[in-house]
């Protein structure tokens, strides 16, 4: 508790590409290519560890799903701040074309393999990392482990294996 939550790498692009392909289209091509060939920020992991990251996971199943894994395994709660994200134009275009909120691609989409990590609040984030939230104490019984903008989230959180 007290750490900051940060991300490194593209997030939501593969989910946007999957939405495009699911409708039988191939454009925006940059999103389709992001789905077909993810670009994980491999070098950012060791750099984050050296900078003092206290926990880290790749985002293969969805940002909120992976934040839940971090929270469960660490005995904490996590709050994601949506104002931290700048939604890129290709995701805006797909959202408009499909009637989807492009933020759902970012929060619930997987397969980009961006990195999600926690850092001590007083540690500077390494280059390329973006603060997207905070880590709090374990929630009370019945309260969510992961919130979005301080409230429970009722949208898709990502892929569930079970």
MITI-311283 format. One record per residue: residue number from 1; residue in one letter; x, y, z of N, C-alpha, C in turn. Coordinates in Angstrom, 3 decimals, decimal comma. Example, Ala and Ser with C-alpha at 12.3 -4.5 7.8 and 13.67 -1.06 7.14 Angstrom:
# MITI-311283
+-------+-------+----------+----------+----------+----------+----------+----------+----------+----------+----------+
| numar | torvo |      npx |      npy |      npz |     capx |     capy |     capz |      cpx |      cpy |      cpz |
+-------+-------+----------+----------+----------+----------+----------+----------+----------+----------+----------+
|     1 |     A |   13,190 |   -5,690 |    7,800 |   12,300 |   -4,500 |    7,800 |   13,200 |   -3,300 |    7,800 |
|     2 |     S |   12,850 |   -2,250 |    7,080 |   13,670 |   -1,060 |    7,140 |   12,900 |    0,030 |    7,870 |
+-------+-------+----------+----------+----------+----------+----------+----------+----------+----------+----------+
//
This chain:
# MITI-311283
+-------+-------+----------+----------+----------+----------+----------+----------+----------+----------+----------+
| numar | torvo |      npx |      npy |      npz |     capx |     capy |     capz |      cpx |      cpy |      cpz |
+-------+-------+----------+----------+----------+----------+----------+----------+----------+----------+----------+
|     1 |     X |    0,847 |   -1,184 |    0,000 |    0,000 |    0,000 |    0,000 |    0,889 |    1,242 |    0,000 |
|     2 |     X |    0,453 |    2,242 |   -0,742 |    1,223 |    3,475 |   -0,852 |    2,024 |    3,574 |   -2,132 |
|     3 |     X |    2,205 |    2,464 |   -2,830 |    2,927 |    2,483 |   -4,101 |    2,081 |    3,126 |   -5,194 |
|     4 |     X |    2,728 |    3,432 |   -6,306 |    2,024 |    3,909 |   -7,492 |    1,962 |    2,765 |   -8,499 |
|     5 |     X |    0,953 |    2,797 |   -9,331 |    0,760 |    1,812 |  -10,396 |    1,180 |    2,471 |  -11,699 |
|     6 |     X |    1,990 |    1,772 |  -12,495 |    2,494 |    2,351 |  -13,743 |    2,485 |    1,315 |  -14,854 |
|     7 |     X |    2,474 |    1,816 |  -16,080 |    2,446 |    0,965 |  -17,268 |    3,550 |    1,405 |  -18,222 |
|     8 |     X |    4,057 |    0,442 |  -18,973 |    5,026 |    0,722 |  -20,030 |    4,615 |   -0,084 |  -21,254 |
|     9 |     X |    4,488 |    0,575 |  -22,383 |    4,118 |   -0,101 |  -23,628 |    2,716 |    0,284 |  -24,076 |
|    10 |     X |    2,391 |   -0,148 |  -25,277 |    1,058 |    0,122 |  -25,832 |    0,019 |   -0,718 |  -25,107 |
|    11 |     X |   -1,156 |   -0,153 |  -24,883 |   -2,230 |   -0,890 |  -24,245 |   -3,539 |   -0,584 |  -24,960 |
|    12 |     X |   -4,247 |   -1,641 |  -25,332 |   -5,530 |   -1,497 |  -25,998 |   -5,465 |   -1,619 |  -27,505 |
|    13 |     X |   -4,271 |   -1,543 |  -28,056 |   -4,123 |   -1,601 |  -29,508 |   -4,518 |   -2,975 |  -30,059 |
|    14 |     X |   -4,071 |   -4,036 |  -29,430 |   -4,418 |   -5,384 |  -29,900 |   -5,920 |   -5,614 |  -29,783 |
|    15 |     X |   -6,535 |   -5,143 |  -28,702 |   -7,984 |   -5,294 |  -28,542 |   -8,725 |   -4,536 |  -29,643 |
|    16 |     X |   -8,229 |   -3,366 |  -29,989 |   -8,817 |   -2,625 |  -31,105 |   -8,667 |   -3,382 |  -32,405 |
|    17 |     X |   -7,501 |   -3,989 |  -32,618 |   -7,276 |   -4,791 |  -33,825 |   -8,191 |   -6,002 |  -33,882 |
|    18 |     X |   -8,398 |   -6,650 |  -32,741 |   -9,304 |   -7,799 |  -32,695 |  -10,738 |   -7,372 |  -32,996 |
|    19 |     X |  -11,143 |   -6,211 |  -32,498 |  -12,485 |   -5,694 |  -32,788 |  -12,652 |   -5,439 |  -34,281 |
|    20 |     X |  -11,619 |   -4,909 |  -34,912 |  -11,650 |   -4,649 |  -36,352 |  -11,764 |   -5,968 |  -37,120 |
|    21 |     X |  -10,907 |   -6,911 |  -36,788 |  -10,930 |   -8,204 |  -37,480 |  -12,245 |   -8,946 |  -37,250 |
|    22 |     X |  -12,800 |   -8,815 |  -36,056 |  -14,067 |   -9,467 |  -35,735 |  -15,220 |   -8,960 |  -36,569 |
|    23 |     X |  -15,087 |   -7,792 |  -37,110 |  -16,132 |   -7,227 |  -37,984 |  -15,827 |   -7,461 |  -39,459 |
|    24 |     X |  -14,736 |   -8,182 |  -39,726 |  -14,393 |   -8,500 |  -41,103 |  -13,602 |   -7,423 |  -41,821 |
|    25 |     X |  -13,078 |   -6,466 |  -41,103 |  -12,297 |   -5,382 |  -41,700 |  -10,813 |   -5,596 |  -41,434 |
|    26 |     X |   -9,988 |   -4,783 |  -42,079 |   -8,542 |   -4,852 |  -41,880 |   -7,928 |   -3,488 |  -41,601 |
|    27 |     X |   -8,765 |   -2,533 |  -41,255 |   -8,266 |   -1,184 |  -41,034 |   -8,959 |   -0,603 |  -39,807 |
|    28 |     X |   -8,252 |    0,165 |  -39,013 |   -6,916 |    0,683 |  -39,163 |   -5,859 |   -0,430 |  -39,067 |
|    29 |     X |   -5,034 |   -0,457 |  -40,063 |   -4,017 |   -1,504 |  -40,181 |   -3,063 |   -1,541 |  -38,991 |
|    30 |     X |   -2,751 |   -0,380 |  -38,430 |   -1,830 |   -0,331 |  -37,297 |   -2,376 |   -1,129 |  -36,110 |
|    31 |     X |   -3,688 |   -1,146 |  -35,930 |   -4,282 |   -1,925 |  -34,847 |   -4,300 |   -3,414 |  -35,175 |
|    32 |     X |   -4,596 |   -3,742 |  -36,424 |   -4,577 |   -5,149 |  -36,840 |   -3,166 |   -5,708 |  -36,671 |
|    33 |     X |   -2,162 |   -4,950 |  -37,062 |   -0,775 |   -5,395 |  -36,900 |   -0,389 |   -5,504 |  -35,427 |
|    34 |     X |   -0,928 |   -4,615 |  -34,599 |   -0,650 |   -4,702 |  -33,160 |   -1,209 |   -6,000 |  -32,589 |
|    35 |     X |   -2,358 |   -6,436 |  -33,086 |   -2,941 |   -7,695 |  -32,636 |   -2,117 |   -8,888 |  -33,139 |
|    36 |     X |   -1,718 |   -8,808 |  -34,391 |   -0,978 |   -9,938 |  -34,992 |    0,464 |  -10,036 |  -34,506 |
|    37 |     X |    1,085 |   -8,900 |  -34,249 |    2,497 |   -8,877 |  -33,841 |    2,695 |   -7,894 |  -32,689 |
|    38 |     X |    2,455 |   -8,349 |  -31,462 |    2,642 |   -7,443 |  -30,334 |    4,090 |   -6,973 |  -30,220 |
|    39 |     X |    4,273 |   -5,844 |  -29,588 |    5,603 |   -5,274 |  -29,381 |    5,857 |   -5,094 |  -27,883 |
|    40 |     X |    6,098 |   -6,202 |  -27,165 |    6,343 |   -6,092 |  -25,724 |    7,592 |   -5,257 |  -25,441 |
|    41 |     X |    7,537 |   -4,433 |  -24,410 |    8,707 |   -3,632 |  -24,049 |    9,670 |   -4,442 |  -23,177 |
|    42 |     X |   10,289 |   -5,442 |  -23,777 |   11,136 |   -6,384 |  -23,033 |   12,189 |   -5,689 |  -22,168 |
|    43 |     X |   12,856 |   -4,695 |  -22,708 |   13,936 |   -4,028 |  -21,988 |   13,452 |   -3,248 |  -20,778 |
|    44 |     X |   12,173 |   -2,906 |  -20,736 |   11,646 |   -2,089 |  -19,642 |   11,548 |   -2,868 |  -18,333 |
|    45 |     X |   11,436 |   -4,177 |  -18,390 |   11,312 |   -4,977 |  -17,173 |   12,534 |   -4,894 |  -16,277 |
|    46 |     X |   13,719 |   -5,245 |  -16,785 |   14,912 |   -5,140 |  -15,941 |   15,191 |   -3,710 |  -15,472 |
|    47 |     X |   14,903 |   -2,741 |  -16,322 |   15,113 |   -1,342 |  -15,934 |   14,188 |   -0,974 |  -14,776 |
|    48 |     X |   12,941 |   -1,440 |  -14,839 |   11,986 |   -1,171 |  -13,757 |   12,432 |   -1,846 |  -12,464 |
|    49 |     X |   12,917 |   -3,076 |  -12,586 |   13,392 |   -3,798 |  -11,397 |   14,550 |   -3,037 |  -10,747 |
|    50 |     X |   15,478 |   -2,552 |  -11,563 |   16,604 |   -1,783 |  -11,039 |   16,152 |   -0,467 |  -10,400 |
|    51 |     X |   15,034 |    0,078 |  -10,897 |   14,520 |    1,342 |  -10,370 |   13,691 |    1,138 |   -9,101 |
|    52 |     X |   13,512 |   -0,119 |   -8,683 |   12,811 |   -0,383 |   -7,432 |   11,395 |   -0,885 |   -7,561 |
|    53 |     X |   10,987 |   -1,363 |   -8,732 |    9,631 |   -1,908 |   -8,877 |    9,396 |   -2,973 |   -7,805 |
|    54 |     X |    8,233 |   -2,912 |   -7,178 |    7,913 |   -3,848 |   -6,099 |    7,091 |   -5,036 |   -6,591 |
|    55 |     X |    6,460 |   -4,911 |   -7,743 |    5,711 |   -6,002 |   -8,369 |    5,599 |   -5,674 |   -9,849 |
|    56 |     X |    5,492 |   -6,721 |  -10,686 |    5,405 |   -6,484 |  -12,119 |    4,770 |   -7,685 |  -12,811 |
|    57 |     X |    4,005 |   -7,414 |  -13,870 |    3,349 |   -8,455 |  -14,646 |    3,144 |   -7,935 |  -16,062 |
|    58 |     X |    3,123 |   -8,833 |  -17,029 |    2,799 |   -8,384 |  -18,383 |    1,285 |   -8,411 |  -18,551 |
|    59 |     X |    0,784 |   -7,568 |  -19,423 |   -0,652 |   -7,458 |  -19,636 |   -1,031 |   -8,306 |  -20,848 |
|    60 |     X |   -1,259 |   -9,575 |  -20,588 |   -1,677 |  -10,478 |  -21,653 |   -3,178 |  -10,696 |  -21,629 |
|    61 |     X |   -3,798 |  -10,595 |  -20,450 |   -5,228 |  -10,888 |  -20,317 |   -6,098 |   -9,649 |  -20,169 |
|    62 |     X |   -5,514 |   -8,489 |  -20,025 |   -6,266 |   -7,255 |  -19,842 |   -5,707 |   -6,483 |  -18,664 |
|    63 |     X |   -5,696 |   -5,185 |  -18,770 |   -5,117 |   -4,338 |  -17,734 |   -5,765 |   -4,581 |  -16,370 |
|    64 |     X |   -7,086 |   -4,562 |  -16,303 |   -7,749 |   -4,726 |  -15,017 |   -7,613 |   -6,146 |  -14,489 |
|    65 |     X |   -7,621 |   -7,124 |  -15,383 |   -7,428 |   -8,518 |  -14,956 |   -6,039 |   -8,699 |  -14,353 |
|    66 |     X |   -5,028 |   -8,117 |  -14,961 |   -3,665 |   -8,251 |  -14,448 |   -3,483 |   -7,428 |  -13,169 |
|    67 |     X |   -4,154 |   -6,268 |  -13,093 |   -4,108 |   -5,488 |  -11,853 |   -4,718 |   -6,295 |  -10,712 |
|    68 |     X |   -5,745 |   -7,065 |  -11,011 |   -6,364 |   -7,937 |  -10,003 |   -5,355 |   -8,999 |   -9,532 |
|    69 |     X |   -4,601 |   -9,574 |  -10,459 |   -3,575 |  -10,560 |  -10,070 |   -2,555 |   -9,928 |   -9,118 |
|    70 |     X |   -2,098 |   -8,724 |   -9,454 |   -1,144 |   -8,036 |   -8,582 |   -1,752 |   -7,790 |   -7,202 |
|    71 |     X |   -3,004 |   -7,332 |   -7,190 |   -3,660 |   -7,023 |   -5,917 |   -3,857 |   -8,282 |   -5,077 |
|    72 |     X |   -4,346 |   -9,353 |   -5,698 |   -4,569 |  -10,605 |   -4,970 |   -3,273 |  -11,148 |   -4,382 |
|    73 |     X |   -2,245 |  -11,203 |   -5,213 |   -0,983 |  -11,795 |   -4,777 |   -0,231 |  -10,932 |   -3,764 |
|    74 |     X |   -0,543 |   -9,640 |   -3,724 |    0,158 |   -8,738 |   -2,820 |   -0,669 |   -8,347 |   -1,595 |
|    75 |     X |   -1,943 |   -8,734 |   -1,569 |   -2,791 |   -8,391 |   -0,432 |   -3,098 |   -6,916 |   -0,332 |
|    76 |     X |   -3,329 |   -6,282 |   -1,487 |   -3,608 |   -4,845 |   -1,538 |   -4,815 |   -4,582 |   -2,439 |
|    77 |     X |   -5,170 |   -3,322 |   -2,564 |   -6,162 |   -2,894 |   -3,547 |   -5,463 |   -2,010 |   -4,571 |
|    78 |     X |   -6,072 |   -1,868 |   -5,721 |   -5,496 |   -1,053 |   -6,794 |   -6,595 |   -0,167 |   -7,371 |
|    79 |     X |   -6,257 |    1,083 |   -7,606 |   -7,181 |    1,999 |   -8,274 |   -6,511 |    2,514 |   -9,541 |
|    80 |     X |   -7,205 |    2,368 |  -10,674 |   -6,718 |    2,841 |  -11,972 |   -7,394 |    4,174 |  -12,271 |
|    81 |     X |   -6,610 |    5,142 |  -12,693 |   -7,101 |    6,479 |  -13,000 |   -7,181 |    6,646 |  -14,513 |
|    82 |     X |   -8,382 |    6,759 |  -15,042 |   -8,540 |    6,809 |  -16,500 |   -8,013 |    8,098 |  -17,115 |
|    83 |     X |   -7,956 |    9,178 |  -16,341 |   -7,416 |   10,437 |  -16,871 |   -5,949 |   10,319 |  -17,261 |
|    84 |     X |   -5,291 |    9,285 |  -16,778 |   -3,871 |    9,094 |  -17,088 |   -3,655 |    8,682 |  -18,545 |
|    85 |     X |   -4,689 |    8,140 |  -19,167 |   -4,544 |    7,610 |  -20,524 |   -4,925 |    8,636 |  -21,575 |
|    86 |     X |   -4,071 |    8,733 |  -22,575 |   -4,398 |    9,503 |  -23,769 |   -4,827 |    8,470 |  -24,813 |
|    87 |     X |   -6,063 |    8,555 |  -25,254 |   -6,572 |    7,549 |  -26,183 |   -6,106 |    7,905 |  -27,587 |
|    88 |     X |   -5,315 |    6,999 |  -28,212 |   -4,792 |    7,296 |  -29,546 |   -5,894 |    7,303 |  -30,610 |
|    89 |     X |   -5,653 |    8,052 |  -31,652 |   -6,637 |    8,234 |  -32,721 |   -7,147 |    6,925 |  -33,308 |
|    90 |     X |   -6,284 |    5,915 |  -33,567 |   -6,831 |    4,674 |  -34,129 |   -7,870 |    4,009 |  -33,210 |
|    91 |     X |   -7,674 |    4,076 |  -31,901 |   -8,659 |    3,501 |  -30,978 |   -9,935 |    4,334 |  -30,960 |
|    92 |     X |   -9,793 |    5,639 |  -31,069 |  -10,980 |    6,500 |  -31,162 |  -11,788 |    6,158 |  -32,404 |
|    93 |     X |  -11,093 |    5,943 |  -33,527 |  -11,772 |    5,630 |  -34,788 |  -12,518 |    4,301 |  -34,700 |
|    94 |     X |  -11,891 |    3,289 |  -34,114 |  -12,545 |    1,981 |  -33,994 |  -13,720 |    2,067 |  -33,025 |
|    95 |     X |  -13,541 |    2,809 |  -31,948 |  -14,642 |    2,996 |  -31,015 |  -15,836 |    3,645 |  -31,687 |
|    96 |     X |  -15,572 |    4,659 |  -32,487 |  -16,652 |    5,337 |  -33,194 |  -17,312 |    4,413 |  -34,216 |
|    97 |     X |  -16,516 |    3,631 |  -34,924 |  -17,055 |    2,736 |  -35,956 |  -17,848 |    1,575 |  -35,361 |
|    98 |     X |  -17,461 |    1,124 |  -34,174 |  -18,108 |   -0,045 |  -33,570 |  -19,112 |    0,310 |  -32,482 |
|    99 |     X |  -19,148 |    1,569 |  -32,095 |  -20,042 |    1,974 |  -31,012 |  -19,506 |    1,612 |  -29,634 |
|   100 |     X |  -18,216 |    1,264 |  -29,566 |  -17,596 |    0,883 |  -28,296 |  -16,871 |    2,076 |  -27,689 |
|   101 |     X |  -16,821 |    2,097 |  -26,383 |  -16,017 |    3,098 |  -25,688 |  -14,566 |    2,675 |  -25,841 |
|   102 |     X |  -13,713 |    3,481 |  -26,482 |  -12,328 |    3,073 |  -26,696 |  -11,562 |    2,817 |  -25,401 |
|   103 |     X |  -12,034 |    3,365 |  -24,308 |  -11,391 |    3,104 |  -23,026 |  -11,512 |    1,628 |  -22,634 |
|   104 |     X |  -12,569 |    0,956 |  -23,107 |  -12,712 |   -0,472 |  -22,792 |  -11,608 |   -1,291 |  -23,448 |
|   105 |     X |  -11,095 |   -0,849 |  -24,589 |   -9,968 |   -1,546 |  -25,214 |   -8,741 |   -1,460 |  -24,302 |
|   106 |     X |   -8,548 |   -0,300 |  -23,692 |   -7,391 |   -0,081 |  -22,824 |   -7,545 |   -0,833 |  -21,506 |
|   107 |     X |   -8,700 |   -0,745 |  -20,885 |   -8,896 |   -1,344 |  -19,568 |   -9,063 |   -2,859 |  -19,617 |
|   108 |     X |   -9,737 |   -3,371 |  -20,628 |  -10,040 |   -4,797 |  -20,670 |   -9,316 |   -5,583 |  -21,736 |
|   109 |     X |   -8,635 |   -4,897 |  -22,640 |   -7,962 |   -5,586 |  -23,736 |   -6,630 |   -6,180 |  -23,319 |
|   110 |     X |   -6,313 |   -7,294 |  -23,916 |   -5,031 |   -7,950 |  -23,657 |   -4,237 |   -8,086 |  -24,936 |
|   111 |     X |   -3,238 |   -8,903 |  -24,883 |   -2,408 |   -9,283 |  -26,033 |   -1,434 |   -8,225 |  -26,524 |
|   112 |     X |   -1,381 |   -7,060 |  -25,874 |   -0,331 |   -6,097 |  -26,221 |    0,963 |   -6,433 |  -25,490 |
|   113 |     X |    0,830 |   -7,086 |  -24,356 |    1,970 |   -7,475 |  -23,516 |    2,764 |   -6,275 |  -23,002 |
|   114 |     X |    2,034 |   -5,180 |  -22,737 |    2,646 |   -4,058 |  -22,026 |    3,000 |   -4,555 |  -20,630 |
|   115 |     X |    3,789 |   -3,810 |  -19,902 |    4,150 |   -4,183 |  -18,536 |    3,408 |   -3,296 |  -17,545 |
|   116 |     X |    2,929 |   -3,922 |  -16,484 |    2,248 |   -3,233 |  -15,399 |    3,083 |   -3,457 |  -14,147 |
|   117 |     X |    3,395 |   -2,389 |  -13,435 |    4,259 |   -2,519 |  -12,262 |    3,845 |   -1,537 |  -11,184 |
|   118 |     X |    4,304 |   -1,838 |   -9,984 |    4,144 |   -0,922 |   -8,867 |    5,524 |   -0,434 |   -8,448 |
|   119 |     X |    5,570 |    0,824 |   -8,029 |    6,810 |    1,462 |   -7,599 |    6,547 |    2,215 |   -6,299 |
|   120 |     X |    7,542 |    2,310 |   -5,440 |    7,372 |    3,150 |   -4,255 |    7,005 |    4,577 |   -4,672 |
|   121 |     X |    6,152 |    5,202 |   -3,891 |    5,661 |    6,543 |   -4,238 |    6,780 |    7,566 |   -4,371 |
|   122 |     X |    7,861 |    7,379 |   -3,628 |    8,949 |    8,357 |   -3,676 |   10,012 |    8,028 |   -4,733 |
|   123 |     X |    9,836 |    6,919 |   -5,442 |   10,789 |    6,548 |   -6,499 |   10,365 |    7,209 |   -7,811 |
|   124 |     X |   11,310 |    7,680 |   -8,554 |   11,003 |    8,208 |   -9,871 |   10,734 |    7,054 |  -10,830 |
|   125 |     X |    9,800 |    7,258 |  -11,733 |    9,517 |    6,219 |  -12,719 |   10,571 |    6,250 |  -13,818 |
|   126 |     X |   11,003 |    5,084 |  -14,269 |   11,953 |    5,054 |  -15,382 |   11,327 |    5,636 |  -16,650 |
|   127 |     X |   12,160 |    6,034 |  -17,550 |   11,699 |    6,575 |  -18,832 |   10,783 |    5,564 |  -19,523 |
|   128 |     X |    9,691 |    6,055 |  -20,068 |    8,747 |    5,209 |  -20,784 |    7,618 |    4,670 |  -19,924 |
|   129 |     X |    7,713 |    4,828 |  -18,620 |    6,669 |    4,364 |  -17,707 |    5,713 |    5,512 |  -17,422 |
|   130 |     X |    4,425 |    5,198 |  -17,340 |    3,372 |    6,182 |  -17,109 |    2,601 |    5,801 |  -15,850 |
|   131 |     X |    2,491 |    6,733 |  -14,937 |    1,688 |    6,486 |  -13,729 |    0,220 |    6,443 |  -14,119 |
|   132 |     X |   -0,456 |    5,348 |  -13,740 |   -1,865 |    5,187 |  -14,088 |   -2,751 |    4,904 |  -12,885 |
|   133 |     X |   -2,188 |    4,941 |  -11,696 |   -3,029 |    4,672 |  -10,539 |   -2,232 |    4,551 |   -9,266 |
|   134 |     X |   -2,912 |    3,993 |   -8,276 |   -2,312 |    3,882 |   -6,947 |   -2,647 |    2,543 |   -6,306 |
|   135 |     X |   -1,849 |    2,200 |   -5,310 |   -2,023 |    0,975 |   -4,555 |   -2,452 |    1,358 |   -3,148 |
|   136 |     X |   -3,518 |    0,707 |   -2,674 |   -4,029 |    0,980 |   -1,338 |   -4,001 |   -0,273 |   -0,482 |
|   137 |     X |   -4,489 |   -0,151 |    0,722 |   -4,526 |   -1,323 |    1,611 |   -5,527 |   -2,357 |    1,108 |
|   138 |     X |   -5,436 |   -3,553 |    1,665 |   -6,383 |   -4,610 |    1,307 |   -7,809 |   -4,098 |    1,538 |
|   139 |     X |   -8,707 |   -4,383 |    0,630 |  -10,082 |   -3,905 |    0,801 |  -10,813 |   -4,681 |    1,898 |
|   140 |     X |  -11,844 |   -4,054 |    2,425 |  -12,695 |   -4,728 |    3,400 |  -13,472 |   -5,845 |    2,694 |
|   141 |     X |  -13,941 |   -6,790 |    3,460 |  -14,716 |   -7,910 |    2,926 |  -15,845 |   -7,391 |    2,033 |
|   142 |     X |  -15,925 |   -7,940 |    0,819 |  -16,978 |   -7,576 |   -0,122 |  -16,666 |   -6,378 |   -0,998 |
|   143 |     X |  -15,588 |   -5,665 |   -0,720 |  -15,206 |   -4,530 |   -1,558 |  -14,279 |   -5,008 |   -2,665 |
|   144 |     X |  -14,292 |   -4,320 |   -3,817 |  -13,462 |   -4,769 |   -4,938 |  -11,969 |   -4,577 |   -4,698 |
|   145 |     X |  -11,183 |   -5,500 |   -5,257 |   -9,721 |   -5,373 |   -5,210 |   -9,241 |   -4,285 |   -6,152 |
|   146 |     X |   -9,941 |   -4,152 |   -7,277 |   -9,544 |   -3,190 |   -8,307 |  -10,713 |   -2,243 |   -8,563 |
|   147 |     X |  -10,417 |   -0,960 |   -8,522 |  -11,413 |    0,050 |   -8,849 |  -10,886 |    0,914 |   -9,991 |
|   148 |     X |  -11,792 |    1,622 |  -10,611 |  -11,448 |    2,550 |  -11,683 |  -11,992 |    3,914 |  -11,279 |
|   149 |     X |  -11,108 |    4,863 |  -11,182 |  -11,462 |    6,215 |  -10,737 |  -12,172 |    6,180 |   -9,387 |
|   150 |     X |  -11,723 |    5,277 |   -8,518 |  -12,238 |    5,200 |   -7,160 |  -13,549 |    4,466 |   -6,994 |
|   151 |     X |  -14,062 |    3,865 |   -8,060 |  -15,362 |    3,189 |   -7,985 |  -15,278 |    1,799 |   -8,618 |
|   152 |     X |  -16,192 |    0,900 |   -8,239 |  -16,230 |   -0,410 |   -8,903 |  -16,431 |   -0,225 |  -10,403 |
|   153 |     X |  -15,870 |   -1,129 |  -11,169 |  -15,960 |   -1,065 |  -12,635 |  -16,848 |   -2,201 |  -13,108 |
|   154 |     X |  -17,818 |   -1,885 |  -13,938 |  -18,736 |   -2,933 |  -14,397 |  -18,535 |   -3,318 |  -15,862 |
|   155 |     X |  -17,472 |   -2,857 |  -16,474 |  -17,175 |   -3,220 |  -17,856 |  -16,281 |   -4,439 |  -17,915 |
|   156 |     X |  -15,881 |   -4,836 |  -19,121 |  -15,000 |   -6,005 |  -19,257 |  -13,616 |   -5,724 |  -18,672 |
|   157 |     X |  -13,140 |   -6,667 |  -17,845 |  -11,840 |   -6,502 |  -17,190 |  -10,740 |   -7,248 |  -17,919 |
|   158 |     X |  -11,101 |   -8,112 |  -18,854 |  -10,112 |   -8,881 |  -19,578 |  -10,520 |  -10,337 |  -19,671 |
|   159 |     X |   -9,623 |  -11,132 |  -20,168 |   -9,844 |  -12,553 |  -20,386 |   -9,846 |  -13,297 |  -19,059 |
|   160 |     X |  -10,819 |  -14,171 |  -18,886 |  -10,878 |  -15,001 |  -17,701 |  -10,628 |  -16,448 |  -18,129 |
|   161 |     X |   -9,659 |  -17,089 |  -17,522 |   -9,301 |  -18,461 |  -17,899 |  -10,240 |  -19,490 |  -17,291 |
|   162 |     X |  -11,077 |  -19,074 |  -16,355 |  -11,915 |  -20,033 |  -15,655 |  -13,381 |  -19,733 |  -15,825 |
+-------+-------+----------+----------+----------+----------+----------+----------+----------+----------+----------+
//
